[in-house]
């Protein structure tokens, strides 16, 4: 990985206030999605915040969570760019599956099947 700085943290729902709001259609209410981990990565003036949740497709209502993420961090199906203190900030959400081919096309970009692919986001963004 070609980065100037990176940090990894585990989200603790009892103390952390880091979550992604989403509408839980199954329970008909607003809910909070707490991904398990966050990668904080800086390369030059680009800062990447990558939420990672290693749950398989069968254990989560992933569509609702991705839809909530998308409403905040995407525009026209592309990652929004935020600016703060001369930094360009990008926020990503990734969940784990053992086989991306089984997923609906709309949601494939949010899944990884190889831990190395988490860091490929930086390489793709810098090209």
PLY file of the C-alpha trace (Angstrom):
ply
format ascii 1.0
element vertex 127
property float x
property float y
property float z
element edge 126
property int vertex1
property int vertex2
end_header
0.00 0.00 0.00
1.32 3.39 -0.95
0.17 5.73 1.84
1.71 8.48 3.97
-0.21 7.44 7.06
-2.78 4.86 8.06
-4.56 3.85 11.19
-6.97 1.06 11.98
-9.62 1.03 14.71
-12.41 -1.23 15.91
-15.76 0.43 16.56
-17.21 -0.15 20.00
-20.96 0.52 19.93
-21.04 1.19 23.66
-18.60 4.11 23.50
-18.16 5.21 19.86
-20.52 7.55 18.07
-19.39 6.45 14.61
-22.25 4.92 12.66
-24.12 5.15 9.38
-27.83 6.03 9.69
-30.22 4.04 7.53
-33.89 3.20 7.23
-34.57 -0.35 8.37
-37.54 -1.39 6.22
-37.92 -4.71 8.00
-38.53 -3.00 11.36
-40.00 0.19 9.82
-37.68 2.57 11.69
-34.52 4.65 11.45
-31.54 2.61 12.62
-27.78 2.90 13.12
-25.27 0.70 11.32
-22.01 0.27 13.23
-19.43 -1.31 10.93
-16.88 -3.34 12.88
-13.75 -1.51 11.73
-12.51 1.78 10.30
-9.37 2.38 8.29
-8.09 5.97 8.29
-5.64 6.40 5.40
-3.86 9.50 4.14
-2.00 9.84 0.86
-0.81 13.36 0.01
-3.90 15.59 0.41
-6.33 12.70 0.07
-7.83 11.19 3.19
-9.75 7.92 2.98
-12.14 6.71 5.64
-13.04 3.11 4.95
-15.71 1.41 7.01
-15.27 -2.37 6.96
-17.72 -4.97 8.18
-16.69 -8.62 7.69
-20.17 -10.14 7.68
-21.44 -12.42 4.99
-24.47 -11.60 2.84
-26.68 -14.07 4.69
-26.29 -12.42 8.12
-27.20 -8.82 7.37
-29.79 -6.64 5.66
-26.97 -5.15 3.67
-29.13 -3.44 1.05
-30.68 -1.06 3.61
-27.29 -0.23 5.09
-25.73 0.46 1.70
-28.69 2.59 0.70
-28.22 4.68 3.89
-24.50 5.01 3.19
-25.14 5.97 -0.42
-27.56 8.77 0.51
-24.82 10.45 2.56
-21.54 9.62 0.82
-22.39 9.15 -2.87
-23.77 11.29 -5.64
-24.77 9.90 -9.03
-23.35 6.53 -7.89
-19.89 8.03 -7.29
-18.09 8.76 -4.04
-18.58 12.37 -2.88
-15.51 14.44 -2.16
-15.57 16.42 1.07
-13.05 19.13 1.98
-11.62 20.04 5.37
-8.31 21.73 6.24
-6.97 21.34 2.69
-7.76 17.64 2.64
-9.92 15.82 0.11
-11.96 13.31 2.11
-13.54 10.16 0.69
-15.68 7.73 2.66
-16.13 4.10 1.61
-18.10 1.16 2.97
-17.03 -2.44 2.41
-18.48 -5.72 3.61
-16.97 -9.17 3.23
-18.30 -12.06 1.17
-16.60 -15.23 0.05
-18.02 -14.89 -3.47
-18.89 -11.51 -5.04
-20.41 -13.25 -8.06
-23.52 -14.18 -6.03
-24.43 -10.54 -5.34
-26.78 -8.27 -7.27
-24.82 -6.06 -9.68
-25.99 -2.87 -7.92
-24.23 -3.84 -4.68
-21.06 -5.61 -5.89
-18.88 -2.51 -5.55
-19.44 -2.50 -1.78
-18.15 -6.00 -1.19
-14.68 -7.44 -0.99
-13.58 -11.06 -1.08
-9.91 -10.41 -0.46
-8.57 -8.22 2.40
-5.95 -6.68 0.08
-8.74 -5.17 -2.02
-9.54 -2.79 0.84
-6.33 -0.92 0.04
-6.87 -1.08 -3.72
-9.28 1.85 -3.25
-6.29 4.17 -2.84
-4.55 2.87 -5.95
-7.71 3.25 -8.05
-8.32 6.78 -6.76
-4.78 7.93 -7.56
-4.84 6.71 -11.18
0 1
1 2
2 3
3 4
4 5
5 6
6 7
7 8
8 9
9 10
10 11
11 12
12 13
13 14
14 15
15 16
16 17
17 18
18 19
19 20
20 21
21 22
22 23
23 24
24 25
25 26
26 27
27 28
28 29
29 30
30 31
31 32
32 33
33 34
34 35
35 36
36 37
37 38
38 39
39 40
40 41
41 42
42 43
43 44
44 45
45 46
46 47
47 48
48 49
49 50
50 51
51 52
52 53
53 54
54 55
55 56
56 57
57 58
58 59
59 60
60 61
61 62
62 63
63 64
64 65
65 66
66 67
67 68
68 69
69 70
70 71
71 72
72 73
73 74
74 75
75 76
76 77
77 78
78 79
79 80
80 81
81 82
82 83
83 84
84 85
85 86
86 87
87 88
88 89
89 90
90 91
91 92
92 93
93 94
94 95
95 96
96 97
97 98
98 99
99 100
100 101
101 102
102 103
103 104
104 105
105 106
106 107
107 108
108 109
109 110
110 111
111 112
112 113
113 114
114 115
115 116
116 117
117 118
118 119
119 120
120 121
121 122
122 123
123 124
124 125
125 126
